[in-house]
Amino acid sequence: MPKVALSDVFLESLNRLSDVPQKKVREFIKKFEADSTSNAINYERLQGHRNHHVRTVRIDQKYRAVVLHPDKGDVCVMMWVDNHDEAMDWAKRRAFEVNPRTGALQVYCVEEVSQAVPAETEGTDQPGLLESVRDDDLLSLGIPEILLPAVRAIRASEGLLALGQHLPSEAAEALFWLAEGDSPEAVRGYLGGGVDPTGEKSQSAPQGTGFRLAARSGLVQQRLGGRVGKNVDTTDLGAALKHPDSRRRFVTIHSDEELNSILDAPLEKWRVFLHPSQDKLVAKSFNGPARVTGGAGTGKTVVAMHRARHLARTLCPSPQDKILFTTYTATLAQNVGQSLAHLCGPEKDRIEVVHLHAWASRFLRDQGRKFVVASPSELETCWEEAIHRSGEREFDPGFLGQEWDQVVQVNEIQNAAEYLKVPRIGRGRTLTRLQRQKVWKVIEHYMEALLRRGKTEWGTVIRDARSLLELKKPSLPYKAVVVDEAQDFHAGEWRLLRAIVPTGPNDLFLVGDAHQRLYGHKTALRSCGVNIQGRSSLLRINYRTTEEIRAWAMALLKGVEIDDLDGGREDENGYKSLLTGVRPDALHFGTRPEELEYVGARIKELVGQRPAEHICLVARTNKLLRDDYRPMLTGLGIDSTLLDETPEGGGVRLATMHRVKGLEFPVMVLAGVNAKFMPLPVPGLEGDPVAEADHVDRERSLLFVAATRARDLLIVTGWGTPSPFLPTS
């Protein structure tokens, strides 16, 4: 059966058309699938184009599509669709070719590449940024030979970023990693799945900056299917479309159902196109739990969702079989569920998406347990009552609550004898034996206060669910568990996750980023029975934000030690974006009215340039949004929606920093970023420097999370005393 492949930019161009021409494009695809040689298709060669396989086809009197249809094979690649003249111009300016060294199908515009080279570098004595890299190595990494002069003209990283926007994606990435100091052999491994395509370190990894991949010659050859240094059949389009680098930007359609699922759902490239490193992780078979880490925007959740779909297709032969996809918060679980509905076909029914607290609560109730979880204010009241009844007033509720969470609950302590012996790792305030006895006395009264009210807390719910699983060993339908935002889970929650699915191949797949830890504590997974040794991978390319936004956000975390979720330190070298844009605007005002006036005027200007729904105004608290920013927008006649109230409403989005986690917007406005609200004061931390430092680190991470939700433009404002987190330059 003839095959049709779609390029990523074709989908973009198709999405801009109205319903009628879109329908006609579908009709063309069906004609081709029925008979690729039919005269009704009306192929026309593009006169003067160096690739005689580039054709145009008439969609109607106004629109034409650009296609690649070689003589050999029975494949047609839809490249672009537009008005007649625009489509012809787009095609004439571009090269369409199978790279003779890598075998990947590439599309690029020589004119755009040449224009991207900074003019001020011409004629200077400054050495080229990649002067030490041989031409042959550049060619072997996918740089088209005709573009070598432009690459050689680059003198600085800024020029490389500008050039990269116009290169095939694998070529742009290769140049970036070479500029970071990685060897050509290491880059080959990264681009196509050598030792580890995601940057995992190896004992034989070469030294220097960047992620330093080991490059065993046999595995490097695998990147190109054994084609390094061998002839590639540049006329075999079918083979080229199977290349990992081609699959970044081309998808081959195998059925009408697949075509309809791509064209009917919202245009989101992550549903269709994956980086080779992501693609490998999705389909790889692991001997046990596997971990994927990476900075904001590197596609961790995308990998997790594609992994869940893959596991549902391969591990769930029976309709009763399930893959559990879980997160820490209900909002994130809802977002993932909606995205999976667009990504998946029938296998969606075999993926259960629920945040872990809801799962544990449902499981206990299904087992006949009855309980009511206390609210935060009720918990505080219980601590105050416990202090009063015990007569021990040396410790405030804040300190006692953290001692309960981080020592008693984590170590599952049941009595005073156990508490007196346990190491209080991570607690900054030292306690004598007598002080421990006093603390336990208060804790006993706290547990009694909860019992009198008929209430419990989430830590106890999680522990009880795991204990019941281990005791009764009920038959659960889960073949695997996929965990998103892994950094936010506590030790008790990891023990529950370990108990939900039997130990074995592909049992647990977790993704996370300690830069974004807002809830959990540093935990060594191995101490919770989750052994990821030898099955860890690292994603390093930020696909969401520009390099300017990424760099600004990373500066917020300067001095913060980032862990790898298993007791080690995360290597941040090489975490970059290959997108470029404008620098974030960070402005500070003397008074609140001055800031409000600026924010209002700026948003009014932005609403005139783009849909209001593309703009999200974020503040640290809901009170700030409701009392200050929403009334200001209303006064200017600008519609707005609080995401906590009506997520699907129209107008400018308003949200707290916690609420936007897992979301993204073209424009983010972070307002009220000053010392009063960032970090937000929390009582009970005085006298405990470790707890206070932990709180400050979480607040930094919260600001980082909010900033990295921006795709194109980030605006940060405040008044009074600036937040100490803000970069000074």
Stockholm file with secondary structure:
# STOCKHOLM 1.0

chainA/1-729         MPKVALSDVFLESLNRLSDVPQKKVREFIKKFEADSTSNAINYERLQGHRNHHVRTVRIDQKYRAVVLHPDKGDVCVMMWVDNHDEAMDWAKRRAFEVNPRTGALQVYCVEEVSQAVPAETEGTDQPGLLESVRDDDLLSLGIPEILLPAVRAIRASEGLLALGQHLPSEAAEALFWLAEGDSPEAVRGYLGGGVDPTGEKSQSAPQGTGFRLAARSGLVQQRLGGRVGKNVDTTDLGAALKHPDSRRRFVTIHSDEELNSILDAPLEKWRVFLHPSQDKLVAKSFNGPARVTGGAGTGKTVVAMHRARHLARTLCPSPQDKILFTTYTATLAQNVGQSLAHLCGPEKDRIEVVHLHAWASRFLRDQGRKFVVASPSELETCWEEAIHRSGEREFDPGFLGQEWDQVVQVNEIQNAAEYLKVPRIGRGRTLTRLQRQKVWKVIEHYMEALLRRGKTEWGTVIRDARSLLELKKPSLPYKAVVVDEAQDFHAGEWRLLRAIVPTGPNDLFLVGDAHQRLYGHKTALRSCGVNIQGRSSLLRINYRTTEEIRAWAMALLKGVEIDDLDGGREDENGYKSLLTGVRPDALHFGTRPEELEYVGARIKELVGQRPAEHICLVARTNKLLRDDYRPMLTGLGIDSTLLDETPEGGGVRLATMHRVKGLEFPVMVLAGVNAKFMPLPVPGLEGDPVAEADHVDRERSLLFVAATRARDLLIVTGWGTPSPFLPTS
#=GR chainA/1-729 SS CCEEEEEHHHHHHHHTSCHHHHHHHHHHHHHHHHCTTCGGGCEEECTTCSCTTEEEEESSSSEEEEEECCSSSSEEEEEEEEEHHHHHHHHHTCEEEECTTTCCEEEECHHHHHHHSCGGGTTCCSCCTTTTSCHHHHHHTTCCGGGHHHHHTCCSHHHHHHHHTTSCHHHHHHHHHHHHTCCHHHHHHHHHTSSCTTCCCCTTCCCSSSCCCCCCHHHHHHHTTTCTTSCCCTTCHHHHHTSTTGGGTEEEECSHHHHHHHHHSCCCGGGTCCCHHHHHHHHCCCSSCEEEEECTTSCHHHHHHHHHHHHHHHHCCSTTCEEEEECSSHHHHHHHHHHHHHHCSGGGGGEEECCHHHHHHHHHHHTTCCCCBCCHHHHHHHHHHHHHHHTCCSSCHHHHHHHIIIIIITTTCCSHHHHHHSCCTTCSSCCCHHHHHHHHHHHHHHHHHHHHHTCBCHHHHHHHHHHHHHHHCCCCCEEEEEESSGGGCCHHHHHHHHHHSCSSTTCEEEEECGGGCSSCCCCCGGGGTCCCTTCEEEECEECSSCHHHHHHHHHHTTTCCCBCSSSSBCCCTTCEESCCCCCCEEEEESSHHHHHHHHHHHHHHHHTTSCGGGEEEEESSHHHIIIIIHHHHHHTTCCEEETTTCTTCCSEEEEETTTTTTCCEEEEEECCCBTTTSSCCCTTCTTCHHHHHHHHHHHHHHHHHHHTTEEEEEEEEEESSBCTTSCCC
#=GC SS_cons         CCEEEEEHHHHHHHHTSCHHHHHHHHHHHHHHHHCTTCGGGCEEECTTCSCTTEEEEESSSSEEEEEECCSSSSEEEEEEEEEHHHHHHHHHTCEEEECTTTCCEEEECHHHHHHHSCGGGTTCCSCCTTTTSCHHHHHHTTCCGGGHHHHHTCCSHHHHHHHHTTSCHHHHHHHHHHHHTCCHHHHHHHHHTSSCTTCCCCTTCCCSSSCCCCCCHHHHHHHTTTCTTSCCCTTCHHHHHTSTTGGGTEEEECSHHHHHHHHHSCCCGGGTCCCHHHHHHHHCCCSSCEEEEECTTSCHHHHHHHHHHHHHHHHCCSTTCEEEEECSSHHHHHHHHHHHHHHCSGGGGGEEECCHHHHHHHHHHHTTCCCCBCCHHHHHHHHHHHHHHHTCCSSCHHHHHHHIIIIIITTTCCSHHHHHHSCCTTCSSCCCHHHHHHHHHHHHHHHHHHHHHTCBCHHHHHHHHHHHHHHHCCCCCEEEEEESSGGGCCHHHHHHHHHHSCSSTTCEEEEECGGGCSSCCCCCGGGGTCCCTTCEEEECEECSSCHHHHHHHHHHTTTCCCBCSSSSBCCCTTCEESCCCCCCEEEEESSHHHHHHHHHHHHHHHHTTSCGGGEEEEESSHHHIIIIIHHHHHHTTCCEEETTTCTTCCSEEEEETTTTTTCCEEEEEECCCBTTTSSCCCTTCTTCHHHHHHHHHHHHHHHHHHHTTEEEEEEEEEESSBCTTSCCC
//
